[in-house]
Amino acid sequence: MDFSLTDEQRMIADTARKVGEKFGLDYWRQQDKKKEFPSEFWLEVCAAGIGGITLPEEFGGSGLGMLEMAIAIEELSKCGGGSTVGQLFMVNPIFGGVAIGKYGSPEMQRELLPPLITGELNCCMALTEPDAGTNTLEIATFAAKDGDGWTLNGKKHWITGTASAQKMLVIARTTKSENVKRRTDGITMFLIDVERKGLSHGKIEKLGTNTLDSSTIFFDDVRIEPEELIGTLDKGFHELLDVLNTERIVTTAGLVGCAELAIKLAVDYANDRKVFGDRPISAYQTIQFPLAQAYAEISCAQLMNYKAATLCDTGESYGAQSNLAKLIASQACDKATMQAMQTMGGMGYASEYHVERLWRDQRLFRFAPVSEEMILNYTAQHDLGMPRSY
Ligand SMILES: Cc1cc2nc3c(=O)[nH]c(=O)nc-3n(C[C@H](O)[C@H](O)[C@H](O)COP(=O)(O)OP(=O)(O)OC[C@H]3O[C@@H](n4cnc5c(N)ncnc54)[C@H](O)[C@@H]3O)c2cc1C
């Protein structure tokens, strides 16, 4: 077990930090206020070679692993973007990159990986439906065979980054659940254009993550061409898990960076702020302990995430580790950001001090992309051998 970073990994962290510092806290505050996709940031991340960090060199990527991606995300998010940076990596390198890189046809890879790596192409992933969130297998969006392709009908919601995406990874049933032996069968992934006849979308008003829209999508007789099938017809569910498990690693990396940033902002403020007499408020244990506790927890989550990423990169099973890392990271980041606000008193409530945005954005990850209840269900059943509770 070697915990030290290689020279290359340290270089990646440095590069990411430099890109992150070019933007910083005020850039993200403005983007949040304007509710605008952080295009300049993403293009710069891609120009530094980080957007395509795990993708093959022949298409312009760096051919590295999820560990390097996690290290880069931590640094980038620590500089101001917080957990939203993890989400940016979800939409492009994961929903686009992992899906196309692992399951796309050679033509699809040749056409789409280069612009994905340079940041010219943005993606989104449409899985969740009004009646299928935690219970993914209940999805009802249906792609009916139609000549050599399919016709898609249904509704998705909470789809991140739809308004700025050109391509959408759609998860649909291609065989109705009543006609399959196992409920995981009959599900297929397609990669389609967002701009397409019959596809419409509208933004959902929400608490945070303002730089990435969340949209409701309607598919009304949307044509899918044969070459837009991605992976295996009717067997897409297991392929989708590769996308979703790597999604947990980038989520956790964003949360680690966000928690570290919130703790740093709180400590700086507390070291400076004097309320009674000459001692700064940071001298009080009631201020110190919750921040120290959050720091302890996020450090453990970071280690578990590195383990998940390493297992993923060496081709071993990593689902359990990526789940546990995400569970602890989301709880620790929630504590860190909330305690950062508490530490700043009234100023923690002001956008100028940034922690309220960090708290709003990261709150999402207590229940998405997988909820903490479902991680605990999985852990109790699969890791501990207890009966399924639902
Ligand atoms: C801002 C945002 C961005 C998102 N981005 C995307 C995206 O890009 N693409 C996409 O496809 N989806 C996206 N989602 C959807 C997200 O993945 C779902 O919200 C999430 O999976 C939870 O589903 P749900 O909201 O339907 O909650 P529900 O499934 O209704 O669950 C509600 C609550 O009940 C609990 N619960 C349910 N079943 C059990 C059980 N058996 N045991 C214990 N507790 C249980 C859950 O843990 C949760 O706390 C996004 C959501 C948000 C809010």
The ligand as an SDF file (V2000), in Angstrom:
LIG
                    3D

 53 58  0  0  0  0  0  0  0  0999 V2000
  -30.2300   18.8890   -8.9090 C   0  0  0  0  0  0  0  0  0  0  0  0
  -30.4600   17.4780   -9.3720 C   0  0  0  0  0  0  0  0  0  0  0  0
  -29.7380   16.9910  -10.4370 C   0  0  0  0  0  0  0  0  0  0  0  0
  -29.9880   15.7000  -10.9260 C   0  0  0  0  0  0  0  0  0  0  0  0
  -29.3560   15.2820  -12.0710 N   0  0  0  0  0  0  0  0  0  0  0  0
  -29.7690   14.1310  -12.6740 C   0  0  0  0  0  0  0  0  0  0  0  0
  -29.2850   13.7780  -13.9780 C   0  0  0  0  0  0  0  0  0  0  0  0
  -28.4510   14.4710  -14.5710 O   0  0  0  0  0  0  0  0  0  0  0  0
  -29.7610   12.6570  -14.5580 N   0  0  0  0  0  0  0  0  0  0  0  0
  -30.6810   11.8540  -13.9520 C   0  0  0  0  0  0  0  0  0  0  0  0
  -31.0850   10.8510  -14.5470 O   0  0  0  0  0  0  0  0  0  0  0  0
  -31.1580   12.1640  -12.6990 N   0  0  0  0  0  0  0  0  0  0  0  0
  -30.7370   13.2830  -12.0600 C   0  0  0  0  0  0  0  0  0  0  0  0
  -31.2270   13.6260  -10.8220 N   0  0  0  0  0  0  0  0  0  0  0  0
  -32.1840   12.7440  -10.1640 C   0  0  0  0  0  0  0  0  0  0  0  0
  -31.6370   12.0710   -8.9190 C   0  0  0  0  0  0  0  0  0  0  0  0
  -30.7550   11.0440   -9.3100 O   0  0  0  0  0  0  0  0  0  0  0  0
  -32.8280   11.5760   -8.0920 C   0  0  0  0  0  0  0  0  0  0  0  0
  -33.4430   12.7200   -7.5240 O   0  0  0  0  0  0  0  0  0  0  0  0
  -32.4140   10.6030   -7.0420 C   0  0  0  0  0  0  0  0  0  0  0  0
  -32.0510    9.3860   -7.6390 O   0  0  0  0  0  0  0  0  0  0  0  0
  -33.5470   10.3260   -6.0400 C   0  0  0  0  0  0  0  0  0  0  0  0
  -34.7250    9.9870   -6.7130 O   0  0  0  0  0  0  0  0  0  0  0  0
  -36.0990   10.7430   -6.3480 P   0  0  0  0  0  0  0  0  0  0  0  0
  -35.8370   12.1900   -6.3280 O   0  0  0  0  0  0  0  0  0  0  0  0
  -37.1650   10.2450   -7.2520 O   0  0  0  0  0  0  0  0  0  0  0  0
  -36.4180   10.2760   -4.8570 O   0  0  0  0  0  0  0  0  0  0  0  0
  -37.3310    9.0450   -4.4350 P   0  0  0  0  0  0  0  0  0  0  0  0
  -36.9480    7.8370   -5.1760 O   0  0  0  0  0  0  0  0  0  0  0  0
  -38.7660    9.4800   -4.4860 O   0  0  0  0  0  0  0  0  0  0  0  0
  -36.9160    8.8650   -2.9070 O   0  0  0  0  0  0  0  0  0  0  0  0
  -37.3690    9.7890   -1.9080 C   0  0  0  0  0  0  0  0  0  0  0  0
  -36.6920    9.4320   -0.5840 C   0  0  0  0  0  0  0  0  0  0  0  0
  -37.0840    8.1160   -0.1620 O   0  0  0  0  0  0  0  0  0  0  0  0
  -35.9360    7.3530    0.1550 C   0  0  0  0  0  0  0  0  0  0  0  0
  -36.1610    5.9390   -0.1650 N   0  0  0  0  0  0  0  0  0  0  0  0
  -36.6970    5.4400   -1.3060 C   0  0  0  0  0  0  0  0  0  0  0  0
  -36.7100    4.1080   -1.2530 N   0  0  0  0  0  0  0  0  0  0  0  0
  -36.1520    3.7460   -0.0620 C   0  0  0  0  0  0  0  0  0  0  0  0
  -35.8840    2.5010    0.5800 C   0  0  0  0  0  0  0  0  0  0  0  0
  -36.1380    1.3490   -0.0150 N   0  0  0  0  0  0  0  0  0  0  0  0
  -35.2790    2.5220    1.7820 N   0  0  0  0  0  0  0  0  0  0  0  0
  -34.9880    3.7090    2.4010 C   0  0  0  0  0  0  0  0  0  0  0  0
  -35.2480    4.9060    1.8470 N   0  0  0  0  0  0  0  0  0  0  0  0
  -35.8010    4.9340    0.6360 C   0  0  0  0  0  0  0  0  0  0  0  0
  -34.8260    7.9390   -0.7450 C   0  0  0  0  0  0  0  0  0  0  0  0
  -33.5530    7.6160   -0.2610 O   0  0  0  0  0  0  0  0  0  0  0  0
  -35.1610    9.4250   -0.6900 C   0  0  0  0  0  0  0  0  0  0  0  0
  -34.6200    9.9890    0.4690 O   0  0  0  0  0  0  0  0  0  0  0  0
  -30.9380   14.8780  -10.2790 C   0  0  0  0  0  0  0  0  0  0  0  0
  -31.6340   15.3520   -9.1570 C   0  0  0  0  0  0  0  0  0  0  0  0
  -31.4220   16.6490   -8.7070 C   0  0  0  0  0  0  0  0  0  0  0  0
  -32.2280   17.1470   -7.5390 C   0  0  0  0  0  0  0  0  0  0  0  0
  1  2  1  0
  2  3  1  0
  2 52  2  0
  3  4  2  0
  4  5  1  0
  4 50  1  0
  5  6  2  0
  6  7  1  0
  6 13  1  0
  7  8  2  0
  7  9  1  0
  9 10  1  0
 10 11  2  0
 10 12  1  0
 12 13  2  0
 13 14  1  0
 14 15  1  0
 14 50  1  0
 15 16  1  0
 16 17  1  0
 16 18  1  0
 18 19  1  0
 18 20  1  0
 20 21  1  0
 20 22  1  0
 22 23  1  0
 23 24  1  0
 24 25  2  0
 24 26  1  0
 24 27  1  0
 27 28  1  0
 28 29  2  0
 28 30  1  0
 28 31  1  0
 31 32  1  0
 32 33  1  0
 33 34  1  0
 33 48  1  0
 34 35  1  0
 35 36  1  0
 35 46  1  0
 36 37  1  0
 36 45  1  0
 37 38  2  0
 38 39  1  0
 39 40  1  0
 39 45  2  0
 40 41  1  0
 40 42  2  0
 42 43  1  0
 43 44  2  0
 44 45  1  0
 46 47  1  0
 46 48  1  0
 48 49  1  0
 50 51  2  0
 51 52  1  0
 52 53  1  0
M  END
$$$$
